[in-house]
Amino acid sequence: MLRLELPWLQATLDRVPSALPAALLLSGQKGLGKGALALALAQSRLCEGKATPGAGCGTCPSCHLFVSGNHPDFRLLRPEAQTDEAQGEDEPTATAKKPSLYIRIEAVRAVSELAGMTSHRGGARVVVIAPAESLYPSAANALLKILEEPPPLMHFLLVSHEPHRLPKTILSRCLRVAVVAPTLGSARDWLQERAGERSELALAMGAYAPLSAADLAQNDEYWISRRAFMDEFWREDGDPMTMAQYAEPLEPAALASMLQMCCHDILTARHGIQVRYHRDYAAKIRKRSLLWAPQAVAKWHDEILRFARSAYHPLNRRLALEALFAALPVA
């Protein structure tokens, strides 16, 4: 199953110990399938039939419970916002509490209770935490207490896009396995079947992570907003106020990533290297690379990082965007 759907994960799976440790950290850039690998490992560990590493038998009672989402010895911890999205919840009303972007301490306390119980099915217990860096500080501390003295036959599978954000105390208790990215050729082949004519550009805009690219390829609103914004951004007389207007519909993290890619493309084009990301604007990028000094591009890149850190909490997002584009390098 895993080999057929996400074939590049096999290289990582081969490096995971057949006997799962108490805590395993799967790290790597977003969009490689780390979560899918963690779930596959969880199912195979809980399987009561003839499981192989990363693949449950699919027919035993434990596998049926896992697939239906009702396995009593399995827990999946993720932010409330991701849970609501996965369950297809409607948009919250004006009076509704906004779903948290963090994993709260209550969720870890529930896992702590599981740790103090015997296994319902007499085997292992598995907890997947994704992404682990979304643990609220108090939740991370509560998890650490469990990892310091992990119960027998209990495994924690942590998925992380940004492992540097995890407390060192938690990192020190995990066996870390970096998820191997696919080769460019295999990523293209896999995506071509799912994204068609958009596959090449979607792969670039997804930072060459196949799952991110597949999601982008199906997002028509993204491509419409990107085109409107990029047309203004690369104009010789582009206006910061208009850029901010066209940038507003883009999700903050996606916009920040897009702008970081712009900086990368400008700097590499200045050295005669092929444009890696915004390939459909290659000619404009090469022209801009001759006008913006590398030091000025690097300085503006710092502004992008500052915007990304505060993008979800500005008092006025439009003002934050206008300030960001007002700080563009001067030709």
N, C-alpha and C positions, 0 to 999 in steps of 0.2 A: 504493500500500500504506500508506504513512505517512499520506497524506491521509485515507484511509478509516478507519483504526483510531484514530488520535489526531489528529483534525482541527485542534485548536488549535495544534499544533506548526508548522503551515504558516507562521504569522506569524513565528516564530523562524527557520525555515528560510530565509525570504526575506531575512533579514539576515545570513546566513552567506555569506561570499565564495565565489563559484563556484570560485575557485582556493584550495583549503584552505591555510592558513598552516602553518608548521612546528609550532606549538602553538596549540590552540584550547581555551578554557575555557568550558564550558557551565555556567552557574550558575543557581540558583533553588531554591525550597523543594522538599523531598522530595515525590515523588508526582506530578510534572508530566510525566514521561516523558523526562527528560534522557538517561538511558541508552539508551532506544530511539532517540532522535534521533542519538546518537553512533554507534550501530551502523549506522543507516541511512546516515549520512554515510560511515562506513568502507566499507560494501559498495559504495556508489556510486563511491567513489574507486578501489577495487580492480577494479571492473567492467571487463571487456574488450569489452563490447557497447555498445549504445546506452543509456547511463545518463543519467538526469536528476538534478539536484541532490537528494540525499537518497533516491534510489531507483535501485538497480541494475537491469539488464535482467531478471535472474532466470533467464536461459537460458544464458548463457555459462559456460565451465568455471570461471572465477573465482567467479562467483556461486554455482555448485553447491558449490564447495569452501568458500565462506564460510558458506553455510547449514548445511552438514554439520559445521561447526566444525573443518575441516581445512585452512584456507587457510594456506600456509606463510609468507605475508608479513603475517599479522595476529596480533596478540597482545592478549588481554584481561587486564588486571591488576585483581584485586579481592581483598579479604581472604579468607583460607582458609575462615573460617566461612561466608561467603556462597557460596563455591564448593561446599562440602560440602552446603549446603542445596539449592542448585540441582540438584545431582546426586542428591539423594534419599538421602544417606548416613544410616545408622542412627545412633541416639544413641550417643555414645562410651561405652565401658566405663569403669569406675572407674580402670583403669590406663592408659587411652588418654590421649594428650596432647590437651588442649583446643585446637580450631582457633583460630588467631589472629584477632583482630579488626582486624589491621593488614596492610598490604602490606609484606612484608619485603624486605630489600635483595637477597636471592637472586633474586627475581622481576625486579627492575630490572637486575641484572647480566646476566640472560638476555636482556633487551631490548638491553642494551649490546652483547652479542655479535651480536645481529641487526643492530644499527646498523653494525657493522663488516663485514658481509657484503653481497654483491650480492643484489639481489632474485631470488627463485627464479623468478618468472614475468616478469621483465624490466620490471616496472612499479613502482608505488609500494609502500611499506610503511606500515602503519597500526597504531598502538598506542592502545587505549582504556584509560583508568585511571578506575575508578569504585568508590567515591567517592575523589577525589584526596586529601581530607583524612585518609584512612586510611593514607597513606604513613607508614611509620615514619621518624623523623628521618634515620637513615642512608640509607634508601631515597630520601627526598626529595633528599638531597645527591647521591646517585648519579645521580638523574634530572636534577638541575640541570647536572651536568657534560655530559650529552648535549645538553641544550637550549642550552647556551652555544655549541656548535658543531654544530647539527643536520645530519645527513647529507642530501644531496640526495634529494628525492622520499620523505622520511620524515615522517610526520605523527603528532603526539601529540594525542589528543582527551581532555581532562580533564573529568570530570563532578564537580561539587561542590555539595553542599547547604549547606555552610558555608565559602565561599571565604575568609573572614577567618582561618580556621585554617591556611591555606596560607602557606608562607614567602613573604615579599615578593619575594625573588629569583626565585621561580618565577612568581609573578603578573606580574612585570615582563616576562617573556618570552612571555606568552600574549596572544593576541587574545581578549578577553572578550566573550561574548555572553550576555545574560540571557535565560533561557527565559520566554516570555510565558505567563502563566496564562490559562486560558479565562475567558470571562465566566460569571457565575453561571448564566445561562440555558442556555448551551451545556454547561456542566458537568452541570447537572441532566438535560438531555436525554440526554447520553451515558451517565450513570450509571443513569438510570431503566431502560434496557434491560438492565442487568446486575445491578442490586441490588433492583429491585422496590420493595416497601413500605418497605424500610429505607433507600432512597436518600437521602432528605432528611436524616435524622439522621446517616447514615454520612458524607455530604458535610461536615456541620458538624464531626463528630468527626475527620474526616480533614483538618481545617484547610483545607477547600475545595480540596484537591488531588485530582483525580479518581481517580488510580491508588491513592493511599492509601485513599481512601474505598471503592473497589471491593474492596480486600483486606479492609478492616474488615467490609464488608457480608457477606462469606462466612465470617467468623470467629465462629461461634456461642459459643465459650467466652469470647470477649472481651465479648460482650453480656451473658452471664450474670454474669460477674464484675463488669462495670461496674454493672449494676443492683443487685447486692448491696452493692457499695461505696457507690454514690451514695445509695442509700436510707439508709444509716447516716450518711454524710457530711452530708446536708442535714437530718437530724433535729435538732430543737431541743435535745434532750438527748443528742446523739451522743457516744459514748465513744471517746477516742483509741485505747485498746487494741483495741476492737472494729474501729475503722476500719483499724488496722494489720493485723488478722487478715484482713479482707476485701480489703485492698489487696495482700496478699502474692501472690495468684495472677496479678496483672497484671504484664506485662512492664515493667521499670523505666522505660524511655524512654516507653512509652505512658502509664504512670501520671503521670509528670512532666508530659507534654503535657496530660493530662486536668486536672491540678490547675492548671496555668497558665491553661487555658481557664476554670476556675472563677473565678480571680482576675479575669480580663478581664470575665467576665459580671457579677460582683458590682460592679465599678467602673463599668461602663457602665450597669447597671440603676439605680445610685444617681443617675445623671443623666437617668433617664427614657428611655434608649436601649434598643431591643429586644435581648433576649438573643440572642447570635450563635451560641453553641456548644451548651450544654446546654439545648436548647429544651424538652425533655420535663420539665425541672425549673424552668421559668421562674418559676412562682408562688413556689416556695421561695427562689429566687435573689433575687427582688425583696424578699422579706421579710428575707433575710439582709443585703442591701445596706443596710438601714436600721439594722442592729445593729453591723456592723463598720465602723470608721473607715477611710477610704482609706489613711491612713498605716500602720495596722496590717496592712492587706491587702498593701500594697507591701513591708512588712518580711517578711511570711510568704512572699511571692513569692521573696524572696532565699533563704529557707530551702529552697524547692523547687529552685532552681537549684543550691544546694549539694548537695542530695540527688541531683540528676540527675548531677552530676559524679562522685559517688562510688558511684552505685547499683550498678555492676558489681563494685566491689571492697571492700564493707564487710566488717568482720570478722563482723558479725552483721546481716543485712539486716532481720530483724524488729525489732531494737533501733533501727536507723536509721529505720524507719517509725514506731515508737512515739515517737521523739524528734521527728520531723517533725510528727506530729499533736498532740503535747503542746504544740507552739509555735503552735498555731492562735490567731488573735485572740480576745480575750475580749469578749463582748457587753457 
